[in-house]
Amino acid sequence: MRALLSVSDKSGIVEFAQGLESMGWDIISTGGTYKKLSEAGVKVIEIDEVTKFPECFEGRVKTLNPYVHGGILHKRSDEAHVAQAKELGVEGIDLVCVNLYPFKETIERTEDFDEIIENIDIGGPTMVRSSAKNFQDVLIVTDVDDYTTVLDSLEKKEDSLEFRRNLMIKAFEHTASYDAMIANYMNGRFNNGFGEYQFITGKKSFQTRYGENPHQDGALYEFDSHFTDNFKQLKGEASFNNINDVNGALKIASSFGEQNAVCIVKHGNPCGFALKGTLLESYVEALKCDPISAFGGVVAVNGIVDRELAEKMNEIFLEVVMASDFTEEALEVFSKKKRLKLFAQGGDKLVMSKDSHDFKHVDGGFVYQNSDCICDNEVKNAHIKSELTATKQEMKDLEIAWKVAGLTKSNCVVYVKDSAMVAVGMGMTSRVDAAQCALKKAEEMGLDVSGSAMASEAFFPFRDSIDAAAKAGVKAIIEPGGSIRDNEVIEAANEHGISLYFTTVRHFLH
């Protein structure tokens, strides 16, 4: 039996080769892998001896050879194939271990296009695909984490067809994601990221409990391990909907940097938010906005949850709590809640992966765009349009309202008072309806909106929303501006003694 080992990531390769050698396998290798194995005392055949042709063109051609691919691809169960292999002097290669040139690491490290081109693997993917095609006769190993499993299977003679088939699928996934990464990079560099094809690839992180509904299957796939790098699931089994709510809560809570932000989300929309001196105070104030909707919701905590906060949260039913981290005492408190899921990031504050692009499924395809970003300076640099200027606290409330509005489904209007959200209307077909629904809900909750700041993620098309805000006692408003009736809106703000700011940036979210 012969194995061909040619890897870019050489971690574990010596031990893998030694394991194969101890079972009587002959080892063939190339370039740097050959050198490493030889230095470790592995008896290894250099690829030139197999191909009967030297590596050439600075290593661009070394395994693209009939003695290599004939050895991989001929079918052992086909008498004609076996006879032809013997006639041509082609010996079988029964295991191929390949991982590919570090294209991702190269594009992260340099903009030098010549170096980037040289780190596009050709021979590697070709061998992987050849081996995967002939998986019934050839074991294809593309993952360092599979070395021990493969050795165990060979030693116990348990390399079944199903085992080989699983390796085959993994191999085609490996080359597909590699080629997708290269194509996306080239389109990003030369076509502004929008080529004739767009490839979206992700690695499965875990199977969700179910999809949006129990009759649907679901799973979380992540880009470059961003989800598992950022979050560790400490308790419970998350559903599809839980992950969606976690995402919405994370975006809002993490957008406030080092501040003690707490966001409560239900069905992807915020139903509570506050930013107070302590996380406990923030949670208590956030919950006041809509404690009914918070039941069964997701809470994102921009900090570390301690025992006191955990005990407060345990007073109602929550689906998920996500936080920078949890103290041991907090985990002990939460252990009493069987249905609760916990996610931790492991740091002091929440952070986002900052994906560069965003997409959404539509019937028969998907729409794709650059990711939206609500910059910290949008409120700071907003243009004052009214005669009255907002106070320091009102400016802070405007910033909170603006960020929450921009990260919530349109049409959206948010009211914030003393650094806590007191009303929100979201996902409405009319901006007037969004404003009125928010105020109606606040009234039902017994919350006083007077003296609050209000934000709309897109412009107010008429002055009626300003008139309604004034009636509710709103003292400051922030919106993008850009309506043909902006002058009427400004006039209304001045009539009612409301400070009005335009950011000139719209944040629709559909």
Buried (B, 14 or more C-beta within 10 A) or exposed (E): EBBBBBBBEBEBBBEBBBBBBEEEBBBBBBBEBBBBBBEEEBEBBBBBEBBEBEBEEEEEBBBBBBBBBBBBBBEBEEEEBBEEBEEEEBBBBBBBBBBBBBBBEBBEEEEEEEEBEBBBBBBBBBBBBBBBBBBEBBBBBBBBEBBEBBBEBBEEEEBEEEBBEBBBEBBBBBBBBBBBBBBBBEBBEEEEBEBEEBBEBBBEBBEBBBBEEEEEEBEBEBBBEBBEEBBEBBBBEBBBBBBBBBBBBBBBBBBBEEBBBBBBBBBBBBBBBBBBEBBBBBBBBBBBBBBEBBEBBBBBBBBBBBBBBBBBBBEEEBBBBBBBBBBEBBBEBBEEBEEBBBBBBEEEBBBBBEEEBEBEEEEEEEEEEEEEEBEEEBBEEBEEBBEBEBEEBBBBBBBBBBBBBBBBBBBBBBBBBBBBBBBBBBBBEEBBEBBBBBBEBBEEBEBEBEBBBBBBBBBBBBBBBBEBBBEBBBBBBBBBBBBEBBEBBBBBBBEBEBBBBBBEBBBEBE
